[in-house]
Amino acid sequence: MVKMGKKRLIILIIAGIILSGGVIFGVVIFATWGEYKYSNTYYYDPGIPSSLEKVSFSSNVGSINVKYNTTPTNFAVKIDLDIKVSGGFVAGKSFSDFFHPIIWLNESVPVTTFSLQNKPSASFIFPIIQRIIINVTLRTDIQQYDIVASSNTGSINLDIPDNMELNNTILATDTGSITLDVSDNVVFGGNVQVGTSTGSVYVYAQNANFSQGLTSASTTGSLTLNFTNCFMGDDLSGTVSTGSINLKSYNMIYSQNSILGFQTSTGSISASIYQYIDMSANVTGSMITSTGSVNVYYIDNQPSVGASFLGAWSTGSYNRVNSGGFAAISTNPFNSLDYGTATSRYTLSLTTSTGSINVDGTSS
């Protein structure tokens, strides 16, 4: 009984210390509570812009939003920086307590560069409100931009209006989403790469020209790729380790024989392919998942266009639906009846180790 009493006493003492420590910590948080705000605008005015302006934007925390101007401007790049940090240990702090000096290279450099990097200090752990937004505005009358945007923690959004030309376009984030919104008659003359480690990638494009194709990736997250009346000049690919891939391709035209490649380790792949015009080339490729389903909805109304889907699975099933113009649902590969005579073909391998494969096919 005496020993039990001592143990209880020790427990009570420890609990008291922990409780008192928590109270003291709470008092310190309350006493140092504050708010820090910072905003600034940065300009790059080259006078007479070159036919190709190369720009780079990076931040290891916060969102980067890139858009084009809607009214005439003299600058080639305008950056509006908006920062707000609120919480404990913020009172009395300055910019240098949270961030390294901003890198702004805008004169006599091959690449106009903006970089914001925070300091890995303890004071950045406790604030409960952090708003760090980098709004970038580009000029619509410059012939081409070469854009690189990267963020460690935060989203990246690139909104491209009608009739713009870009060269290389590379968007990358470690934790956060990426959105590439492409309007009519946009031409990408170089590589288009969008990728995140933890987060989602969204690509929406209509009547756009991807002359060098497109590469997309997410380690943990999803890919959503929507193409309407677009021109693809090379391969189209997407890779996810854990997450889903969703593709919608409506009346895609290919300038050359290309590869359509999508792969996820754990997750589903869904593809809707509508081909109401001749696509002008042959497309081969694969959709592969280790654990998950592969779902394809395919339709064409052109005798010159055909499709073939070869299924491979270890544990699961291959379910085929002939909505018109396909071979018997027991065949593998599952071919359109005009596949042998078509001048443009989709030839895709669908593979899952554990899961189902589902194809619904319609062909003229």
DAPE-V15811 format. One record per backbone hydrogen bond with DSSP energy under -0.5 kcal/mol. NH is the residue of the N-H (numbers start at 1). CO is the residue of the C=O. If there is no record, write none. Layout:
nh:NH co:CO
nh:NH co:CO
This chain:
nh:5 co:1
nh:6 co:2
nh:7 co:3
nh:8 co:4
nh:9 co:5
nh:10 co:6
nh:11 co:7
nh:12 co:8
nh:13 co:9
nh:14 co:10
nh:15 co:11
nh:16 co:12
nh:17 co:13
nh:18 co:14
nh:19 co:15
nh:20 co:16
nh:21 co:17
nh:22 co:18
nh:23 co:19
nh:24 co:20
nh:25 co:21
nh:26 co:22
nh:27 co:23
nh:28 co:24
nh:29 co:25
nh:30 co:26
nh:31 co:27
nh:32 co:28
nh:33 co:30
nh:34 co:87
nh:36 co:85
nh:38 co:83
nh:40 co:81
nh:42 co:79
nh:44 co:77
nh:46 co:44
nh:48 co:46
nh:49 co:47
nh:53 co:144
nh:54 co:52
nh:55 co:53
nh:55 co:146
nh:56 co:112
nh:57 co:148
nh:58 co:114
nh:59 co:150
nh:60 co:116
nh:62 co:153
nh:63 co:132
nh:64 co:155
nh:65 co:134
nh:66 co:64
nh:66 co:157
nh:67 co:65
nh:67 co:136
nh:69 co:138
nh:76 co:44
nh:77 co:44
nh:78 co:137
nh:79 co:42
nh:80 co:135
nh:81 co:40
nh:81 co:79
nh:82 co:133
nh:83 co:38
nh:84 co:131
nh:85 co:36
nh:86 co:129
nh:87 co:34
nh:90 co:32
nh:90 co:87
nh:91 co:32
nh:93 co:90
nh:97 co:94
nh:98 co:94
nh:98 co:95
nh:99 co:95
nh:100 co:117
nh:103 co:115
nh:104 co:102
nh:105 co:113
nh:106 co:104
nh:112 co:54
nh:113 co:105
nh:114 co:56
nh:115 co:103
nh:116 co:58
nh:119 co:98
nh:121 co:119
nh:124 co:121
nh:125 co:122
nh:126 co:122
nh:127 co:123
nh:128 co:86
nh:129 co:86
nh:131 co:84
nh:132 co:130
nh:133 co:82
nh:134 co:63
nh:135 co:80
nh:135 co:133
nh:136 co:65
nh:136 co:134
nh:137 co:78
nh:138 co:67
nh:139 co:76
nh:142 co:139
nh:144 co:51
nh:145 co:165
nh:146 co:53
nh:147 co:145
nh:147 co:168
nh:148 co:55
nh:149 co:170
nh:150 co:57
nh:151 co:172
nh:152 co:59
nh:154 co:175
nh:156 co:177
nh:157 co:64
nh:158 co:179
nh:159 co:66
nh:160 co:158
nh:160 co:181
nh:161 co:159
nh:163 co:184
nh:164 co:161
nh:166 co:187
nh:167 co:145
nh:169 co:191
nh:170 co:147
nh:171 co:193
nh:172 co:149
nh:173 co:195
nh:174 co:151
nh:175 co:152
nh:176 co:198
nh:178 co:200
nh:179 co:156
nh:180 co:202
nh:181 co:158
nh:181 co:179
nh:182 co:180
nh:182 co:204
nh:183 co:160
nh:185 co:207
nh:186 co:183
nh:187 co:164
nh:188 co:209
nh:189 co:166
nh:189 co:187
nh:190 co:167
nh:193 co:169
nh:194 co:215
nh:195 co:171
nh:196 co:217
nh:197 co:173
nh:198 co:174
nh:199 co:220
nh:201 co:222
nh:202 co:178
nh:203 co:224
nh:204 co:180
nh:205 co:226
nh:206 co:182
nh:207 co:228
nh:209 co:186
nh:210 co:208
nh:210 co:231
nh:211 co:188
nh:211 co:209
nh:212 co:190
nh:213 co:210
nh:214 co:235
nh:215 co:192
nh:216 co:237
nh:217 co:194
nh:218 co:239
nh:219 co:196
nh:220 co:197
nh:221 co:242
nh:222 co:199
nh:223 co:244
nh:224 co:201
nh:225 co:246
nh:226 co:203
nh:226 co:224
nh:227 co:225
nh:227 co:248
nh:228 co:205
nh:229 co:250
nh:231 co:208
nh:232 co:253
nh:233 co:210
nh:233 co:231
nh:236 co:259
nh:237 co:214
nh:238 co:261
nh:239 co:216
nh:240 co:263
nh:241 co:218
nh:241 co:219
nh:242 co:219
nh:243 co:266
nh:245 co:268
nh:246 co:223
nh:247 co:270
nh:248 co:225
nh:249 co:272
nh:250 co:227
nh:250 co:248
nh:251 co:249
nh:251 co:274
nh:253 co:230
nh:254 co:279
nh:255 co:232
nh:258 co:282
nh:260 co:284
nh:261 co:236
nh:261 co:259
nh:262 co:286
nh:263 co:238
nh:264 co:288
nh:265 co:240
nh:265 co:241
nh:266 co:241
nh:267 co:291
nh:269 co:293
nh:270 co:245
nh:271 co:295
nh:272 co:247
nh:273 co:271
nh:273 co:297
nh:274 co:249
nh:274 co:272
nh:275 co:273
nh:275 co:299
nh:283 co:345
nh:284 co:258
nh:284 co:282
nh:285 co:347
nh:286 co:260
nh:287 co:349
nh:288 co:262
nh:289 co:351
nh:290 co:264
nh:291 co:265
nh:292 co:354
nh:294 co:356
nh:295 co:269
nh:296 co:358
nh:297 co:271
nh:298 co:296
nh:298 co:360
nh:299 co:273
nh:300 co:362
nh:301 co:275
nh:305 co:302
nh:306 co:344
nh:308 co:346
nh:309 co:334
nh:310 co:348
nh:311 co:309
nh:312 co:350
nh:314 co:352
nh:315 co:353
nh:316 co:314
nh:317 co:355
nh:319 co:317
nh:319 co:357
nh:320 co:318
nh:321 co:359
nh:323 co:321
nh:323 co:361
nh:327 co:335
nh:331 co:328
nh:334 co:309
nh:335 co:333
nh:336 co:307
nh:337 co:325
nh:339 co:336
nh:342 co:338
nh:343 co:304
nh:344 co:304
nh:346 co:306
nh:347 co:283
nh:347 co:345
nh:348 co:308
nh:349 co:285
nh:350 co:310
nh:351 co:287
nh:351 co:349
nh:352 co:312
nh:353 co:289
nh:354 co:290
nh:355 co:315
nh:357 co:317
nh:358 co:294
nh:359 co:319
nh:360 co:296
nh:361 co:321
nh:361 co:359
nh:362 co:298
nh:363 co:324
